């Protein structure tokens, strides 16, 4: 890194999501946790905690898709599964089963 750019944020292309989330850096959500909660909660949920295992929730799907689009575009098409379930009000159990099956196959 050039000395005149030291300390500035930069875009890292091609970095797998697992490595990205394991990077020891203060994230926006970490900063909010420090400001709104306490340092102990931040440490518990941070990559500095060797016991921490990040949650895999459907709430993170948009963030995962954005990460793939920006940092790993070559993996994006292989990482998105289209579930043809018709009307979710009548096929909800089928759609949920397909979603669970696709998540089991995905490596994040």
C-alpha positions in Angstrom: 0.0 0.0 0.0 1.3 3.4 -0.9 2.2 5.6 2.2 -0.2 8.4 1.1 -3.2 5.9 1.2 -2.4 4.2 4.5 -5.3 4.1 6.8 -8.0 4.8 4.1 -10.7 2.3 3.3 -10.4 0.4 0.1 -12.4 -2.1 -1.9 -11.1 -5.7 -1.9 -12.4 -7.7 -4.9 -12.4 -11.5 -5.0 -12.4 -12.0 -1.3 -14.6 -14.9 -0.2 -17.4 -13.9 2.3 -16.0 -16.2 5.0 -12.7 -14.3 4.9 -14.4 -11.0 4.6 -16.4 -11.6 7.8 -13.4 -13.0 9.6 -11.4 -9.8 9.0 -10.4 -8.2 12.2 -11.8 -4.7 11.6 -14.5 -2.6 13.2 -17.6 -2.9 11.1 -20.6 -0.5 11.1 -22.7 -3.0 13.1 -19.8 -3.4 15.6 -19.6 0.3 16.0 -23.3 0.5 16.7 -23.0 -2.3 19.2 -20.2 -0.5 21.0 -22.2 2.8 21.0 -25.6 1.3 22.0 -24.7 -1.7 24.2 -21.3 -2.4 25.7 -17.8 -3.6 24.9 -18.4 -7.1 26.2 -21.3 -7.7 23.7 -19.1 -6.3 20.9 -16.2 -8.6 21.8 -18.6 -11.6 22.1 -19.9 -11.0 18.5 -16.6 -10.1 16.9 -13.9 -12.0 15.0 -11.6 -11.4 18.0 -13.6 -14.0 19.9 -12.4 -17.5 19.0 -15.6 -19.0 20.3 -18.0 -16.9 18.2 -19.8 -18.5 15.3 -21.8 -16.2 13.1 -25.5 -16.9 12.6 -26.8 -18.0 9.3 -30.3 -16.3 9.1 -32.5 -15.4 6.1 -32.3 -11.8 7.4 -28.8 -11.7 5.9 -29.8 -12.8 2.4 -29.8 -9.3 0.9 -26.4 -8.6 2.5 -25.0 -11.8 1.2 -26.4 -11.0 -2.3 -24.8 -7.5 -2.2 -21.5 -9.0 -1.1 -21.5 -11.4 -4.0 -22.5 -8.7 -6.5 -19.7 -6.4 -5.4 -16.9 -8.6 -4.2 -17.4 -12.0 -5.8 -19.4 -11.4 -9.0 -18.1 -14.7 -10.5 -19.8 -16.7 -7.7 -23.1 -14.7 -7.7 -25.0 -16.9 -10.3 -23.9 -20.1 -8.6 -25.0 -18.8 -5.2 -28.5 -17.7 -5.9 -31.4 -20.3 -6.1 -34.7 -19.4 -7.7 -37.5 -21.2 -6.0 -40.6 -21.5 -8.3 -43.3 -21.8 -5.7 -46.2 -20.0 -7.2 -48.5 -18.3 -4.6 -46.7 -18.4 -1.3 -50.0 -18.4 0.5 -50.9 -21.9 -0.8 -47.5 -23.4 -1.3 -45.7 -22.0 1.7 -44.7 -25.5 3.1 -43.2 -26.5 -0.3 -41.4 -23.1 -0.6 -40.0 -23.4 2.9 -38.7 -26.9 2.3 -37.1 -25.8 -1.0 -35.5 -22.9 0.8 -34.1 -25.1 3.6 -32.8 -27.6 1.0 -31.0 -24.8 -1.0 -29.5 -23.3 2.2 -28.1 -26.8 3.1 -26.3 -26.9 -0.3 -24.9 -23.4 -0.1 -21.5 -22.6 1.3 -21.3 -19.1 2.6 
